[in-house]
């Protein structure tokens, strides 16, 4: 069983704290993505699991075994880096099998495992090529194959797709997902890209400033963010936040306009709040995902429209605050055009303005 457990794990560089007493349980065969902005501690956490960074405090367990003092080679994990780390003078076959040869495996075992990994990743026709003769996506598959041949307890990925262009990133996300389905092994994956996190993860761990802000399935984190940081970090385009105050049982916005309190929220009279609503849930009447359920309608002017094929991203203003909205369907929208927008309040959120914490009643 390759479950991974972090108990009160701390990392400091001198007096500088980078990871602050985090707890995390990763189940056997689970695909967990650590996501957050640069400097949040996600890569440092991954490197502590791998043994590439010493921990300052706490306990790391892999398969129930404390590994704090074990070197990386004795933790039975494989790590895939963003820069591929391939040997340029070796062909693909030798790159895949090099670690096994160093470990003393027989030529027969090396050949068998290399062939297996090459088959899984579609590299069989490329075994005699050098890294210089490969595309970026092919090099990343070789790096993944070198991890596969070891039959590790866990795969650790450190932003493996950040060097690829947008099209290749999409292709490689699918490759990694297929790999996990075929090679049922525990995966810990680090990225700053919330799209990667949403599409790949069984469970997302959102980090900020060395702390875990929220853990849950992609849809749990998307639909029930614990605070404004998670709400605006997860989702593309990000959630709109509108400052207001509770007055007469409704949200009074900065310009005095009034919006009903979102269905799932509860706040005290006079409490300063942030009304959160995603672009998908602000749309011109008749051109949204759904017109059913509780809502509020506002007459607004279009500042800018970005056509995206079957949908358009619209920039407008509510109570003086720029917001992004979505129009679904092939329709030309002109700057300055006046439209009536509907806010879907059954999918809106409310947060305390001071703490940023959700006011959702669950």
N, C-alpha and C positions, 0 to 999 in steps of 0.2 A: 504494500500500500504506500503510495507516494503522496500522502497528504503533507502539507507544509503549514507550520504554525509559528507565528511570531508572538511573543509574549513580552510586553512592555519594552520593546526594542528601541534603543536610543543610539544616535550617532552624533558625536561631537568632534570638531576639529579645534582642539584647544578649548577656548571658551565659547566658540561658535557652535550653537546647536543646529543640526541639519534635519534630524529626524527625532521626534519628541514622543517617546514612550507609546509606540503604536502597537495595537493588538490586531491580529488578522489570522483567520483560519481558512485555509484553501483545501478543499476536499480532493480526494483521489480522483483523477481524470477530469477535474474541473478546469475550465479556461477562464482565468481571472486576468483582467486588464487593470493596471495601475495607470491612471490618467490624471493629468494636471498640467499647469503652466510650467515653463522652465524654472528650475530652482525650487520646485515644491518637495523634492526628496524622493521622487519615484525611482529614479535610476540608482540612487544610493541604496534604497531599500532592496532593489533587485540584486545589486552587487554584494550586499550583506548576505542575502540568501545564497548566492553563488560562492561566497567565501573570498571574493576579490577585495572586500572591505572588511576590516575588523569592526565588530560592534563594540560600542562604548558601554552598553548596559542592556540587560534583558536576555532572552533565550530564543534561539532559532532551532526548530525541529524539522527534520525531513524524514517522513516515514516513522515518526515517533521517536527518532534518535536525535539527541542533542548534538548539533554539529558546530557549535560555537568555535571550537578549537581545531576543527578538521580542515585541512587544505582543500581547495576546490576539486582536485583529482579524486579525493576520497568521498565526495558527496554524491557521486553518481548522478550528476546533472550535466546537461549540455546547454551552452549559451550561444545565441546567435546575435552578432553585433550589427550595427548599421553600416559599418565599413567593410563587411564581408570577411576580412582577415584571411584571404586565400593566399597560398604560396604561388607567386607569379611564374616560377620556373617549373612548376609541376602541372601535369595535365589534370583533367577533372577526376579521372580514376584515382590517381595518386593523392590528390587533395582529399578525396572522400575517405581513402583508406589509411591516411598517414597516422592519425591518432590510434587506430587499431594496431598498426605495426609497432608504434612506440610502446604500446601496452603489452606487446609480446604475443599477440594473437597469431595463429598459424595462417599461412598464405591462403589455405582453403576457406577459413572462416572470413578472412578479409575479403576475398573475392565474392563469397556468398552475400555478405552484408552490403558490399558496394553495389552489387547487382540488384539487391532488394531495394535499396534506397534510390538507385537510379530509375528503377521501374516505377516506384511510387511518385517520383517527382518529374518524370518525363525527361530524364537525362541520358537515357541509354545510348542515344545517337551522338552524344556530345562527349563521351568519356575520353576521347583522345585529344580534345581541344585544350588549349591553355586558357587561363582567365582572360587574357588580352583578346581572345577570339570570341568572347561571350558578351551578350548584352547584359545590362544591369539586372534585369529580371532573372536571367539565367545564372548569373553569379550569385544572386541571393538564394536561388534554389540549390546551388552547390553548397553554400554555407549551411542551409537547412539540412541538406543530405549528410553533411559531415556530422551534424548533431544526431541525426537519426541512426546512423550506423552503430553508435555506441549503445543503443538500447537503454537510454537513461531512465531514471525514475521521473524526471521532470525536465521540460524544456523551458529555458528562460530567454526571452526575446527583448533586446534593448533597442527600441525604435528602429526595427529592421527595414522599414520602408521609407525612411525620411530622405534617402538619396535618390529615390525614383520619381519619375514624372507622374502626373495625376492618373493617366491611363494605366501605367504599369502598377501603380499603387492599388488601383481597383482590382486588377488581375491577380496581384499577389495576395490581397486580402482573401480572395476566393481560394487561392492555393493553400494558404495557411489554414483556413477553415476546413477544407477537404482533408488536409493532413491530420488535423486533430480528430476528425471523424474516423479516419482510417487507422491512425496510430494512437490508440486511446491512452494518452499519457497526460499527466498534469502539466498545464501550461501557465506560466506567469509572463505577462506581456506588458511592456512599458511603452507608452506613447503620449504625446501631447495633443494628438489629433482625436477629437471626440467622435468623429465619424468612424474611425478605426475601432474605437472602444465600443460604440453602439453596435457595429456590425459583427464584431468578432466574439464579444465576451458572453460567457454564461453569467458572469457577475462582474460589475464595475466597482472599482475602488477609486473614489475621487479624492485627490490629495491637494492640500494647499499649505505652504509654509511648514512642511514637515509633519503635518497632522492629517488624519483621515477625516474628511468632511462628511462622507456618506458612502455606504456600501449597499449594493442591491443589484437586481437584474437590470438590464438596460431600460426596460419599460418602467420599472419601479422608480428608478432615478429620474427618468424623463417626466413621468406623470406626477411624481410626488417628491419634488426636491425639498430637502430639509432647510435650505436657506437660499438667499439671493445669489451667492457665489455659484452654487451647484446649478441653480435655475438658469443663470446666464452662460455658464460654461458648457453645459450639456444641451445640445440642440443647435441646429444651423438652418436659418439665421437664429441668433440668440433671442431669448425671451425679452420682450419689452417690459420695462419697469416704469410705472407712473407714480410719483409721490402724491399722497393725499392724506386725509384725516377722516375718521369716522364721525359722521354728523347725521343725526336723525335716522340711524340704522343703515346708512348708505355711505359710500366712499365719495367724499367731496374732493375733487381735484383742484389743482392750483388756480385754475381760472374760474372756480366756483361751480363748474358743471358737476353733476351728480351721477354716479353710476351705482347700481345695486351691488351689495356685497356678494362676492362669488359664492356659489352654492355650497362649497365644501368648507367655508371659512367662518371663523367667529372672532370678533374683536370688540373691545370696550368702547363706549361713547367717548369721543375726544382723543382716541389713540392715533398717533401718527403711523401711517402704514405705507407700504409700497404695493400697488396693484400690479400683478404680473400676468401678462398674457402673450402667448406666442403668436408670431406672424400668421400662422395657419388659422388662428382663431380670431383674426381681425380681417374682414373681407367685405368687399362691396356686396350689398344686398343682392341675392340671386347668383352670386359668383363665388360662394364659399364651399368648404367641405360639407357643412351641414347647416341648415337653417332652423333645425328643431331645437327645442330646449330653451331654457332661460337665456335672455340676451338683452343688450342695450344697443340702440341705434344712434349714431352721431353723424351729422353732416360735416364732411371734411374736404379739403382741397388737396389734390395730388401735387406733391413737390417734384417727384421724379418717379419714373417707371422703368424697370429693367425687364424686358421681355425674355422669357426663358423657354419658349416653345409653347407648351400647353398650359403654362402658368406665367404670371408676371409678379415680380417683387415690387411693391409700391412703397414709396417713402411719403409719409404725411406727418401731420402734427396733431397731437391730442393735448390740450391744456398747455400749449407752448413747448411740449416735449416731442422730439422726433421719434417716430415709431415706424416699424416696418410691418407691412401687411401683405397678404397674398390674394391675388385674383386668379381664379381657376377658369380655364377656357381661353381659346385664341381670340383675344379682343385687344384692340389698340387703345392704350390709355395715354392721354396727353397731359403734360405739365399744366397745372392750373385748373384742370378739370374738377368740377365739384361732384362728389359722389356721396351716397349715404352708406356708411360702413356699419357692419354689425359686429358687436363684440360677443363672442360665445362665453357667457359667464359660467356655464356648467363646466368649462375647462380652464377657467381663469384661476389665479392664485392670489393669496394675500400674505404679506410678510410684515413683521414688525419693523418699523423704519429704523429704530435704534439698534437692535441686535441683528437684524437681517433674517431672523428665524421664521419659519413658516407658521402661519396661523390656521393651517388646515386642521379640521376636526376629522379624525379617522375612527 
